[in-house]
Amino acid sequence: MKFNVIDWIALVLAIIGSLNWGLVGAFKFDLVATIFGDMSSLSRIVYVLVGLAAIYLIYTSTKLAKE
């Protein structure tokens, strides 16, 4: 399977979200909140985009599993 632009965006957002959760778990440091502000509109948008990326990747991986 070849990745399209949406696949790459979803993958990058999922990696950003994973790294952020790793930082929160290991060091109690929320990088997204540090950059965009604690629950500011921008940080909430980033969190929502990361969540949508995860849902998209779940959908995509279930399609791949059926191939």
PQR file of N, CA, C, O and H, with PARSE charges and radii, in Angstrom:
ATOM      1  N   MET A   1       0.845  -1.185   0.000 -0.4000 1.5000
ATOM      2  CA  MET A   1       0.000   0.000   0.000 -0.0000 2.0000
ATOM      3  C   MET A   1       0.887   1.243   0.000  0.5500 1.7000
ATOM      4  O   MET A   1       1.856   1.334   0.754 -0.5500 1.4000
ATOM      5  N   LYS A   2       0.543   2.175  -0.841 -0.4000 1.5000
ATOM      6  CA  LYS A   2       1.269   3.436  -0.906 -0.0000 2.0000
ATOM      7  C   LYS A   2       0.505   4.488  -0.103  0.5500 1.7000
ATOM      8  O   LYS A   2      -0.716   4.603  -0.209 -0.5500 1.4000
ATOM      9  H   LYS A   2      -0.244   2.101  -1.453  0.4000 1.0000
ATOM     10  N   PHE A   3       1.244   5.252   0.700 -0.4000 1.5000
ATOM     11  CA  PHE A   3       0.620   6.292   1.513 -0.0000 2.0000
ATOM     12  C   PHE A   3       0.271   7.502   0.670  0.5500 1.7000
ATOM     13  O   PHE A   3       1.053   7.937  -0.175 -0.5500 1.4000
ATOM     14  H   PHE A   3       2.236   5.158   0.787  0.4000 1.0000
ATOM     15  N   ASN A   4      -0.931   8.046   0.916 -0.4000 1.5000
ATOM     16  CA  ASN A   4      -1.290   9.317   0.296 -0.0000 2.0000
ATOM     17  C   ASN A   4      -1.059  10.429   1.321  0.5500 1.7000
ATOM     18  O   ASN A   4      -0.587  10.173   2.429 -0.5500 1.4000
ATOM     19  H   ASN A   4      -1.567   7.693   1.602  0.4000 1.0000
ATOM     20  N   VAL A   5      -1.388  11.641   0.949 -0.4000 1.5000
ATOM     21  CA  VAL A   5      -1.117  12.803   1.815 -0.0000 2.0000
ATOM     22  C   VAL A   5      -1.866  12.679   3.146  0.5500 1.7000
ATOM     23  O   VAL A   5      -1.302  12.971   4.201 -0.5500 1.4000
ATOM     24  H   VAL A   5      -1.770  11.850   0.049  0.4000 1.0000
ATOM     25  N   ILE A   6      -3.111  12.256   3.103 -0.4000 1.5000
ATOM     26  CA  ILE A   6      -3.900  12.133   4.340 -0.0000 2.0000
ATOM     27  C   ILE A   6      -3.296  11.071   5.251  0.5500 1.7000
ATOM     28  O   ILE A   6      -3.262  11.248   6.468 -0.5500 1.4000
ATOM     29  H   ILE A   6      -3.569  12.019   2.246  0.4000 1.0000
ATOM     30  N   ASP A   7      -2.818   9.967   4.672 -0.4000 1.5000
ATOM     31  CA  ASP A   7      -2.174   8.932   5.478 -0.0000 2.0000
ATOM     32  C   ASP A   7      -0.952   9.488   6.207  0.5500 1.7000
ATOM     33  O   ASP A   7      -0.754   9.219   7.392 -0.5500 1.4000
ATOM     34  H   ASP A   7      -2.845   9.824   3.683  0.4000 1.0000
ATOM     35  N   TRP A   8      -0.136  10.263   5.495 -0.4000 1.5000
ATOM     36  CA  TRP A   8       1.060  10.842   6.102 -0.0000 2.0000
ATOM     37  C   TRP A   8       0.703  11.839   7.202  0.5500 1.7000
ATOM     38  O   TRP A   8       1.335  11.855   8.258 -0.5500 1.4000
ATOM     39  H   TRP A   8      -0.297  10.482   4.533  0.4000 1.0000
ATOM     40  N   ILE A   9      -0.301  12.662   6.954 -0.4000 1.5000
ATOM     41  CA  ILE A   9      -0.716  13.641   7.961 -0.0000 2.0000
ATOM     42  C   ILE A   9      -1.212  12.917   9.212  0.5500 1.7000
ATOM     43  O   ILE A   9      -0.860  13.293  10.330 -0.5500 1.4000
ATOM     44  H   ILE A   9      -0.814  12.649   6.096  0.4000 1.0000
ATOM     45  N   ALA A  10      -2.025  11.883   9.024 -0.4000 1.5000
ATOM     46  CA  ALA A  10      -2.537  11.116  10.155 -0.0000 2.0000
ATOM     47  C   ALA A  10      -1.398  10.454  10.925  0.5500 1.7000
ATOM     48  O   ALA A  10      -1.402  10.435  12.156 -0.5500 1.4000
ATOM     49  H   ALA A  10      -2.311  11.577   8.116  0.4000 1.0000
ATOM     50  N   LEU A  11      -0.434   9.916  10.202 -0.4000 1.5000
ATOM     51  CA  LEU A  11       0.705   9.272  10.857 -0.0000 2.0000
ATOM     52  C   LEU A  11       1.525  10.276  11.668  0.5500 1.7000
ATOM     53  O   LEU A  11       1.902   9.992  12.805 -0.5500 1.4000
ATOM     54  H   LEU A  11      -0.431   9.932   9.202  0.4000 1.0000
ATOM     55  N   VAL A  12       1.796  11.425  11.103 -0.4000 1.5000
ATOM     56  CA  VAL A  12       2.569  12.452  11.813 -0.0000 2.0000
ATOM     57  C   VAL A  12       1.811  12.931  13.053  0.5500 1.7000
ATOM     58  O   VAL A  12       2.404  13.090  14.120 -0.5500 1.4000
ATOM     59  H   VAL A  12       1.490  11.656  10.180  0.4000 1.0000
ATOM     60  N   LEU A  13       0.504  13.161  12.913 -0.4000 1.5000
ATOM     61  CA  LEU A  13      -0.285  13.598  14.068 -0.0000 2.0000
ATOM     62  C   LEU A  13      -0.319  12.528  15.157  0.5500 1.7000
ATOM     63  O   LEU A  13      -0.254  12.851  16.343 -0.5500 1.4000
ATOM     64  H   LEU A  13       0.022  13.032  12.046  0.4000 1.0000
ATOM     65  N   ALA A  14      -0.419  11.264  14.765 -0.4000 1.5000
ATOM     66  CA  ALA A  14      -0.419  10.181  15.748 -0.0000 2.0000
ATOM     67  C   ALA A  14       0.931  10.095  16.462  0.5500 1.7000
ATOM     68  O   ALA A  14       0.981   9.832  17.663 -0.5500 1.4000
ATOM     69  H   ALA A  14      -0.472  11.001  13.802  0.4000 1.0000
ATOM     70  N   ILE A  15       2.009  10.311  15.737 -0.4000 1.5000
ATOM     71  CA  ILE A  15       3.337  10.308  16.350 -0.0000 2.0000
ATOM     72  C   ILE A  15       3.471  11.478  17.317  0.5500 1.7000
ATOM     73  O   ILE A  15       3.990  11.312  18.421 -0.5500 1.4000
ATOM     74  H   ILE A  15       1.968  10.525  14.760  0.4000 1.0000
ATOM     75  N   ILE A  16       3.009  12.653  16.916 -0.4000 1.5000
ATOM     76  CA  ILE A  16       3.046  13.822  17.808 -0.0000 2.0000
ATOM     77  C   ILE A  16       2.259  13.534  19.083  0.5500 1.7000
ATOM     78  O   ILE A  16       2.730  13.811  20.186 -0.5500 1.4000
ATOM     79  H   ILE A  16       2.587  12.787  16.020  0.4000 1.0000
ATOM     80  N   GLY A  17       1.063  12.980  18.928 -0.4000 1.5000
ATOM     81  CA  GLY A  17       0.239  12.653  20.088 -0.0000 2.0000
ATOM     82  C   GLY A  17       0.893  11.618  20.982  0.5500 1.7000
ATOM     83  O   GLY A  17       0.848  11.728  22.207 -0.5500 1.4000
ATOM     84  H   GLY A  17       0.680  12.755  18.032  0.4000 1.0000
ATOM     85  N   SER A  18       1.502  10.610  20.369 -0.4000 1.5000
ATOM     86  CA  SER A  18       2.174   9.567  21.155 -0.0000 2.0000
ATOM     87  C   SER A  18       3.357  10.129  21.927  0.5500 1.7000
ATOM     88  O   SER A  18       3.543   9.823  23.105 -0.5500 1.4000
ATOM     89  H   SER A  18       1.539  10.521  19.374  0.4000 1.0000
ATOM     90  N   LEU A  19       4.151  10.947  21.261 -0.4000 1.5000
ATOM     91  CA  LEU A  19       5.290  11.560  21.950 -0.0000 2.0000
ATOM     92  C   LEU A  19       4.818  12.462  23.079  0.5500 1.7000
ATOM     93  O   LEU A  19       5.423  12.485  24.151 -0.5500 1.4000
ATOM     94  H   LEU A  19       4.000  11.195  20.304  0.4000 1.0000
ATOM     95  N   ASN A  20       3.745  13.203  22.845 -0.4000 1.5000
ATOM     96  CA  ASN A  20       3.213  14.079  23.891 -0.0000 2.0000
ATOM     97  C   ASN A  20       2.753  13.261  25.095  0.5500 1.7000
ATOM     98  O   ASN A  20       3.048  13.621  26.235 -0.5500 1.4000
ATOM     99  H   ASN A  20       3.254  13.185  21.974  0.4000 1.0000
ATOM    100  N   TRP A  21       2.032  12.161  24.853 -0.4000 1.5000
ATOM    101  CA  TRP A  21       1.591  11.305  25.959 -0.0000 2.0000
ATOM    102  C   TRP A  21       2.772  10.681  26.681  0.5500 1.7000
ATOM    103  O   TRP A  21       2.740  10.522  27.901 -0.5500 1.4000
ATOM    104  H   TRP A  21       1.793  11.868  23.927  0.4000 1.0000
ATOM    105  N   GLY A  22       3.820  10.324  25.935 -0.4000 1.5000
ATOM    106  CA  GLY A  22       5.021   9.797  26.568 -0.0000 2.0000
ATOM    107  C   GLY A  22       5.669  10.815  27.486  0.5500 1.7000
ATOM    108  O   GLY A  22       6.107  10.482  28.587 -0.5500 1.4000
ATOM    109  H   GLY A  22       3.846  10.453  24.944  0.4000 1.0000
ATOM    110  N   LEU A  23       5.727  12.065  27.028 -0.4000 1.5000
ATOM    111  CA  LEU A  23       6.275  13.137  27.863 -0.0000 2.0000
ATOM    112  C   LEU A  23       5.417  13.386  29.095  0.5500 1.7000
ATOM    113  O   LEU A  23       5.936  13.612  30.188 -0.5500 1.4000
ATOM    114  H   LEU A  23       5.371  12.336  26.134  0.4000 1.0000
ATOM    115  N   VAL A  24       4.106  13.344  28.914 -0.4000 1.5000
ATOM    116  CA  VAL A  24       3.195  13.541  30.055 -0.0000 2.0000
ATOM    117  C   VAL A  24       3.392  12.415  31.069  0.5500 1.7000
ATOM    118  O   VAL A  24       3.487  12.666  32.271 -0.5500 1.4000
ATOM    119  H   VAL A  24       3.684  13.160  28.026  0.4000 1.0000
ATOM    120  N   GLY A  25       3.451  11.181  30.585 -0.4000 1.5000
ATOM    121  CA  GLY A  25       3.601  10.044  31.491 -0.0000 2.0000
ATOM    122  C   GLY A  25       4.946  10.001  32.193  0.5500 1.7000
ATOM    123  O   GLY A  25       5.020   9.693  33.382 -0.5500 1.4000
ATOM    124  H   GLY A  25       3.373  10.977  29.609  0.4000 1.0000
ATOM    125  N   ALA A  26       6.008  10.308  31.462 -0.4000 1.5000
ATOM    126  CA  ALA A  26       7.349  10.187  32.032 -0.0000 2.0000
ATOM    127  C   ALA A  26       7.758  11.404  32.859  0.5500 1.7000
ATOM    128  O   ALA A  26       8.416  11.265  33.890 -0.5500 1.4000
ATOM    129  H   ALA A  26       5.948  10.559  30.496  0.4000 1.0000
ATOM    130  N   PHE A  27       7.371  12.588  32.408 -0.4000 1.5000
ATOM    131  CA  PHE A  27       7.892  13.803  33.034 -0.0000 2.0000
ATOM    132  C   PHE A  27       6.827  14.811  33.465  0.5500 1.7000
ATOM    133  O   PHE A  27       7.159  15.896  33.943 -0.5500 1.4000
ATOM    134  H   PHE A  27       6.837  12.701  31.570  0.4000 1.0000
ATOM    135  N   LYS A  28       5.547  14.460  33.300 -0.4000 1.5000
ATOM    136  CA  LYS A  28       4.453  15.390  33.588 -0.0000 2.0000
ATOM    137  C   LYS A  28       4.629  16.696  32.815  0.5500 1.7000
ATOM    138  O   LYS A  28       4.381  17.783  33.336 -0.5500 1.4000
ATOM    139  H   LYS A  28       5.277  13.578  32.912  0.4000 1.0000
ATOM    140  N   PHE A  29       5.063  16.562  31.554 -0.4000 1.5000
ATOM    141  CA  PHE A  29       5.326  17.712  30.698 -0.0000 2.0000
ATOM    142  C   PHE A  29       4.471  17.607  29.446  0.5500 1.7000
ATOM    143  O   PHE A  29       4.675  16.706  28.633 -0.5500 1.4000
ATOM    144  H   PHE A  29       5.264  15.679  31.130  0.4000 1.0000
ATOM    145  N   ASP A  30       3.519  18.514  29.279 -0.4000 1.5000
ATOM    146  CA  ASP A  30       2.627  18.521  28.122 -0.0000 2.0000
ATOM    147  C   ASP A  30       3.177  19.515  27.096  0.5500 1.7000
ATOM    148  O   ASP A  30       3.015  20.728  27.233 -0.5500 1.4000
ATOM    149  H   ASP A  30       3.353  19.247  29.940  0.4000 1.0000
ATOM    150  N   LEU A  31       3.828  18.973  26.070 -0.4000 1.5000
ATOM    151  CA  LEU A  31       4.479  19.813  25.063 -0.0000 2.0000
ATOM    152  C   LEU A  31       3.470  20.656  24.293  0.5500 1.7000
ATOM    153  O   LEU A  31       3.727  21.826  24.012 -0.5500 1.4000
ATOM    154  H   LEU A  31       3.960  17.988  25.959  0.4000 1.0000
ATOM    155  N   VAL A  32       2.332  20.075  23.950 -0.4000 1.5000
ATOM    156  CA  VAL A  32       1.304  20.817  23.204 -0.0000 2.0000
ATOM    157  C   VAL A  32       0.815  22.003  24.028  0.5500 1.7000
ATOM    158  O   VAL A  32       0.675  23.109  23.505 -0.5500 1.4000
ATOM    159  H   VAL A  32       2.123  19.124  24.178  0.4000 1.0000
ATOM    160  N   ALA A  33       0.556  21.780  25.306 -0.4000 1.5000
ATOM    161  CA  ALA A  33       0.102  22.874  26.178 -0.0000 2.0000
ATOM    162  C   ALA A  33       1.195  23.921  26.355  0.5500 1.7000
ATOM    163  O   ALA A  33       0.907  25.113  26.461 -0.5500 1.4000
ATOM    164  H   ALA A  33       0.670  20.882  25.731  0.4000 1.0000
ATOM    165  N   THR A  34       2.439  23.482  26.388 -0.4000 1.5000
ATOM    166  CA  THR A  34       3.548  24.420  26.530 -0.0000 2.0000
ATOM    167  C   THR A  34       3.670  25.312  25.305  0.5500 1.7000
ATOM    168  O   THR A  34       3.926  26.510  25.426 -0.5500 1.4000
ATOM    169  H   THR A  34       2.673  22.513  26.302  0.4000 1.0000
ATOM    170  N   ILE A  35       3.489  24.736  24.136 -0.4000 1.5000
ATOM    171  CA  ILE A  35       3.642  25.501  22.895 -0.0000 2.0000
ATOM    172  C   ILE A  35       2.432  26.390  22.637  0.5500 1.7000
ATOM    173  O   ILE A  35       2.590  27.560  22.291 -0.5500 1.4000
ATOM    174  H   ILE A  35       3.281  23.763  24.037  0.4000 1.0000
ATOM    175  N   PHE A  36       1.221  25.847  22.802 -0.4000 1.5000
ATOM    176  CA  PHE A  36       0.009  26.562  22.396 -0.0000 2.0000
ATOM    177  C   PHE A  36      -0.811  27.119  23.552  0.5500 1.7000
ATOM    178  O   PHE A  36      -1.781  27.840  23.320 -0.5500 1.4000
ATOM    179  H   PHE A  36       1.093  24.896  23.084  0.4000 1.0000
ATOM    180  N   GLY A  37      -0.448  26.805  24.783 -0.4000 1.5000
ATOM    181  CA  GLY A  37      -1.206  27.285  25.940 -0.0000 2.0000
ATOM    182  C   GLY A  37      -2.075  26.176  26.506  0.5500 1.7000
ATOM    183  O   GLY A  37      -2.579  25.323  25.775 -0.5500 1.4000
ATOM    184  H   GLY A  37       0.341  26.220  24.972  0.4000 1.0000
ATOM    185  N   ASP A  38      -2.240  26.205  27.814 -0.4000 1.5000
ATOM    186  CA  ASP A  38      -3.012  25.171  28.500 -0.0000 2.0000
ATOM    187  C   ASP A  38      -4.486  25.271  28.121  0.5500 1.7000
ATOM    188  O   ASP A  38      -5.172  26.209  28.528 -0.5500 1.4000
ATOM    189  H   ASP A  38      -1.830  26.897  28.407  0.4000 1.0000
ATOM    190  N   MET A  39      -4.963  24.325  27.358 -0.4000 1.5000
ATOM    191  CA  MET A  39      -6.340  24.229  26.869 -0.0000 2.0000
ATOM    192  C   MET A  39      -6.790  25.481  26.125  0.5500 1.7000
ATOM    193  O   MET A  39      -7.949  25.889  26.204 -0.5500 1.4000
ATOM    194  H   MET A  39      -4.406  23.563  27.028  0.4000 1.0000
ATOM    195  N   SER A  40      -5.852  26.079  25.404 -0.4000 1.5000
ATOM    196  CA  SER A  40      -6.215  27.188  24.525 -0.0000 2.0000
ATOM    197  C   SER A  40      -6.942  26.615  23.310  0.5500 1.7000
ATOM    198  O   SER A  40      -6.999  25.399  23.130 -0.5500 1.4000
ATOM    199  H   SER A  40      -4.910  25.748  25.340  0.4000 1.0000
ATOM    200  N   SER A  41      -7.480  27.469  22.505 -0.4000 1.5000
ATOM    201  CA  SER A  41      -8.176  27.003  21.301 -0.0000 2.0000
ATOM    202  C   SER A  41      -7.243  26.214  20.390  0.5500 1.7000
ATOM    203  O   SER A  41      -7.632  25.190  19.827 -0.5500 1.4000
ATOM    204  H   SER A  41      -7.433  28.457  22.651  0.4000 1.0000
ATOM    205  N   LEU A  42      -6.012  26.693  20.248 -0.4000 1.5000
ATOM    206  CA  LEU A  42      -5.059  25.999  19.388 -0.0000 2.0000
ATOM    207  C   LEU A  42      -4.681  24.634  19.944  0.5500 1.7000
ATOM    208  O   LEU A  42      -4.616  23.662  19.191 -0.5500 1.4000
ATOM    209  H   LEU A  42      -5.696  27.525  20.705  0.4000 1.0000
ATOM    210  N   SER A  43      -4.432  24.541  21.238 -0.4000 1.5000
ATOM    211  CA  SER A  43      -4.075  23.241  21.801 -0.0000 2.0000
ATOM    212  C   SER A  43      -5.247  22.268  21.702  0.5500 1.7000
ATOM    213  O   SER A  43      -5.041  21.079  21.460 -0.5500 1.4000
ATOM    214  H   SER A  43      -4.485  25.330  21.850  0.4000 1.0000
ATOM    215  N   ARG A  44      -6.460  22.751  21.883 -0.4000 1.5000
ATOM    216  CA  ARG A  44      -7.634  21.877  21.748 -0.0000 2.0000
ATOM    217  C   ARG A  44      -7.778  21.386  20.311  0.5500 1.7000
ATOM    218  O   ARG A  44      -8.159  20.238  20.084 -0.5500 1.4000
ATOM    219  H   ARG A  44      -6.627  23.717  22.079  0.4000 1.0000
ATOM    220  N   ILE A  45      -7.476  22.247  19.340 -0.4000 1.5000
ATOM    221  CA  ILE A  45      -7.515  21.840  17.937 -0.0000 2.0000
ATOM    222  C   ILE A  45      -6.485  20.743  17.683  0.5500 1.7000
ATOM    223  O   ILE A  45      -6.777  19.759  17.004 -0.5500 1.4000
ATOM    224  H   ILE A  45      -7.166  23.179  19.525  0.4000 1.0000
ATOM    225  N   VAL A  46      -5.284  20.913  18.227 -0.4000 1.5000
ATOM    226  CA  VAL A  46      -4.251  19.885  18.059 -0.0000 2.0000
ATOM    227  C   VAL A  46      -4.720  18.567  18.671  0.5500 1.7000
ATOM    228  O   VAL A  46      -4.572  17.513  18.052 -0.5500 1.4000
ATOM    229  H   VAL A  46      -5.048  21.713  18.779  0.4000 1.0000
ATOM    230  N   TYR A  47      -5.283  18.612  19.876 -0.4000 1.5000
ATOM    231  CA  TYR A  47      -5.765  17.392  20.522 -0.0000 2.0000
ATOM    232  C   TYR A  47      -6.862  16.717  19.688  0.5500 1.7000
ATOM    233  O   TYR A  47      -6.868  15.494  19.542 -0.5500 1.4000
ATOM    234  H   TYR A  47      -5.403  19.468  20.379  0.4000 1.0000
ATOM    235  N   VAL A  48      -7.777  17.505  19.150 -0.4000 1.5000
ATOM    236  CA  VAL A  48      -8.853  16.950  18.322 -0.0000 2.0000
ATOM    237  C   VAL A  48      -8.282  16.343  17.048  0.5500 1.7000
ATOM    238  O   VAL A  48      -8.699  15.259  16.640 -0.5500 1.4000
ATOM    239  H   VAL A  48      -7.772  18.498  19.269  0.4000 1.0000
ATOM    240  N   LEU A  49      -7.339  17.023  16.418 -0.4000 1.5000
ATOM    241  CA  LEU A  49      -6.724  16.486  15.196 -0.0000 2.0000
ATOM    242  C   LEU A  49      -5.977  15.183  15.464  0.5500 1.7000
ATOM    243  O   LEU A  49      -6.022  14.262  14.649 -0.5500 1.4000
ATOM    244  H   LEU A  49      -7.000  17.904  16.749  0.4000 1.0000
ATOM    245  N   VAL A  50      -5.298  15.102  16.594 -0.4000 1.5000
ATOM    246  CA  VAL A  50      -4.607  13.864  16.960 -0.0000 2.0000
ATOM    247  C   VAL A  50      -5.625  12.742  17.170  0.5500 1.7000
ATOM    248  O   VAL A  50      -5.396  11.611  16.741 -0.5500 1.4000
ATOM    249  H   VAL A  50      -5.261  15.850  17.256  0.4000 1.0000
ATOM    250  N   GLY A  51      -6.731  13.045  17.817 -0.4000 1.5000
ATOM    251  CA  GLY A  51      -7.785  12.044  18.010 -0.0000 2.0000
ATOM    252  C   GLY A  51      -8.392  11.588  16.699  0.5500 1.7000
ATOM    253  O   GLY A  51      -8.615  10.393  16.499 -0.5500 1.4000
ATOM    254  H   GLY A  51      -6.916  13.964  18.165  0.4000 1.0000
ATOM    255  N   LEU A  52      -8.664  12.531  15.801 -0.4000 1.5000
ATOM    256  CA  LEU A  52      -9.198  12.166  14.478 -0.0000 2.0000
ATOM    257  C   LEU A  52      -8.193  11.348  13.687  0.5500 1.7000
ATOM    258  O   LEU A  52      -8.574  10.427  12.964 -0.5500 1.4000
ATOM    259  H   LEU A  52      -8.483  13.501  15.964  0.4000 1.0000
ATOM    260  N   ALA A  53      -6.917  11.675  13.816 -0.4000 1.5000
ATOM    261  CA  ALA A  53      -5.877  10.905  13.143 -0.0000 2.0000
ATOM    262  C   ALA A  53      -5.867   9.471  13.656  0.5500 1.7000
ATOM    263  O   ALA A  53      -5.707   8.534  12.873 -0.5500 1.4000
ATOM    264  H   ALA A  53      -6.608  12.423  14.404  0.4000 1.0000
ATOM    265  N   ALA A  54      -6.034   9.295  14.948 -0.4000 1.5000
ATOM    266  CA  ALA A  54      -6.067   7.951  15.522 -0.0000 2.0000
ATOM    267  C   ALA A  54      -7.256   7.154  14.978  0.5500 1.7000
ATOM    268  O   ALA A  54      -7.119   5.980  14.635 -0.5500 1.4000
ATOM    269  H   ALA A  54      -6.163  10.056  15.583  0.4000 1.0000
ATOM    270  N   ILE A  55      -8.414   7.797  14.904 -0.4000 1.5000
ATOM    271  CA  ILE A  55      -9.601   7.117  14.355 -0.0000 2.0000
ATOM    272  C   ILE A  55      -9.370   6.744  12.901  0.5500 1.7000
ATOM    273  O   ILE A  55      -9.724   5.643  12.480 -0.5500 1.4000
ATOM    274  H   ILE A  55      -8.525   8.751  15.182  0.4000 1.0000
ATOM    275  N   TYR A  56      -8.783   7.642  12.135 -0.4000 1.5000
ATOM    276  CA  TYR A  56      -8.482   7.371  10.731 -0.0000 2.0000
ATOM    277  C   TYR A  56      -7.504   6.204  10.605  0.5500 1.7000
ATOM    278  O   TYR A  56      -7.677   5.346   9.740 -0.5500 1.4000
ATOM    279  H   TYR A  56      -8.495   8.537  12.477  0.4000 1.0000
ATOM    280  N   LEU A  57      -6.488   6.164  11.450 -0.4000 1.5000
ATOM    281  CA  LEU A  57      -5.511   5.078  11.386 -0.0000 2.0000
ATOM    282  C   LEU A  57      -6.119   3.752  11.820  0.5500 1.7000
ATOM    283  O   LEU A  57      -5.734   2.705  11.299 -0.5500 1.4000
ATOM    284  H   LEU A  57      -6.347   6.862  12.152  0.4000 1.0000
ATOM    285  N   ILE A  58      -7.042   3.770  12.747 -0.4000 1.5000
ATOM    286  CA  ILE A  58      -7.756   2.540  13.111 -0.0000 2.0000
ATOM    287  C   ILE A  58      -8.529   2.023  11.908  0.5500 1.7000
ATOM    288  O   ILE A  58      -8.481   0.833  11.595 -0.5500 1.4000
ATOM    289  H   ILE A  58      -7.355   4.620  13.170  0.4000 1.0000
ATOM    290  N   TYR A  59      -9.237   2.914  11.240 -0.4000 1.5000
ATOM    291  CA  TYR A  59      -9.994   2.544  10.037 -0.0000 2.0000
ATOM    292  C   TYR A  59      -9.071   2.000   8.954  0.5500 1.7000
ATOM    293  O   TYR A  59      -9.348   0.959   8.359 -0.5500 1.4000
ATOM    294  H   TYR A  59      -9.276   3.881  11.495  0.4000 1.0000
ATOM    295  N   THR A  60      -7.975   2.704   8.703 -0.4000 1.5000
ATOM    296  CA  THR A  60      -7.036   2.284   7.683 -0.0000 2.0000
ATOM    297  C   THR A  60      -6.408   0.939   7.995  0.5500 1.7000
ATOM    298  O   THR A  60      -6.255   0.102   7.105 -0.5500 1.4000
ATOM    299  H   THR A  60      -7.750   3.550   9.186  0.4000 1.0000
ATOM    300  N   SER A  61      -6.044   0.725   9.244 -0.4000 1.5000
ATOM    301  CA  SER A  61      -5.406  -0.542   9.613 -0.0000 2.0000
ATOM    302  C   SER A  61      -6.381  -1.711   9.531  0.5500 1.7000
ATOM    303  O   SER A  61      -5.965  -2.833   9.240 -0.5500 1.4000
ATOM    304  H   SER A  61      -6.169   1.405   9.967  0.4000 1.0000
ATOM    305  N   THR A  62      -7.661  -1.477   9.781 -0.4000 1.5000
ATOM    306  CA  THR A  62      -8.626  -2.561   9.620 -0.0000 2.0000
ATOM    307  C   THR A  62      -8.803  -2.913   8.154  0.5500 1.7000
ATOM    308  O   THR A  62      -9.018  -4.078   7.818 -0.5500 1.4000
ATOM    309  H   THR A  62      -7.999  -0.566  10.017  0.4000 1.0000
ATOM    310  N   LYS A  63      -8.715  -1.910   7.268 -0.4000 1.5000
ATOM    311  CA  LYS A  63      -8.751  -2.181   5.826 -0.0000 2.0000
ATOM    312  C   LYS A  63      -7.528  -2.999   5.416  0.5500 1.7000
ATOM    313  O   LYS A  63      -7.645  -3.943   4.634 -0.5500 1.4000
ATOM    314  H   LYS A  63      -8.541  -0.964   7.541  0.4000 1.0000
ATOM    315  N   LEU A  64      -6.371  -2.645   5.935 -0.4000 1.5000
ATOM    316  CA  LEU A  64      -5.137  -3.366   5.586 -0.0000 2.0000
ATOM    317  C   LEU A  64      -5.172  -4.804   6.088  0.5500 1.7000
ATOM    318  O   LEU A  64      -4.668  -5.713   5.429 -0.5500 1.4000
ATOM    319  H   LEU A  64      -6.276  -1.878   6.570  0.4000 1.0000
ATOM    320  N   ALA A  65      -5.765  -5.000   7.248 -0.4000 1.5000
ATOM    321  CA  ALA A  65      -5.829  -6.350   7.827 -0.0000 2.0000
ATOM    322  C   ALA A  65      -6.688  -7.279   6.968  0.5500 1.7000
ATOM    323  O   ALA A  65      -6.476  -8.492   6.964 -0.5500 1.4000
ATOM    324  H   ALA A  65      -6.175  -4.262   7.783  0.4000 1.0000
ATOM    325  N   LYS A  66      -7.643  -6.723   6.250 -0.4000 1.5000
ATOM    326  CA  LYS A  66      -8.529  -7.523   5.417 -0.0000 2.0000
ATOM    327  C   LYS A  66      -7.916  -7.880   4.073  0.5500 1.7000
ATOM    328  O   LYS A  66      -8.425  -8.754   3.371 -0.5500 1.4000
ATOM    329  H   LYS A  66      -7.815  -5.738   6.253  0.4000 1.0000
ATOM    330  N   GLU A  67      -6.823  -7.207   3.707 -0.4000 1.5000
ATOM    331  CA  GLU A  67      -6.191  -7.457   2.399 -0.0000 2.0000
ATOM    332  C   GLU A  67      -5.378  -8.716   2.425  0.5500 1.7000
ATOM    333  O   GLU A  67      -4.777  -9.084   1.416 -0.5500 1.4000
ATOM    334  H   GLU A  67      -6.410  -6.497   4.277  0.4000 1.0000
TER
END
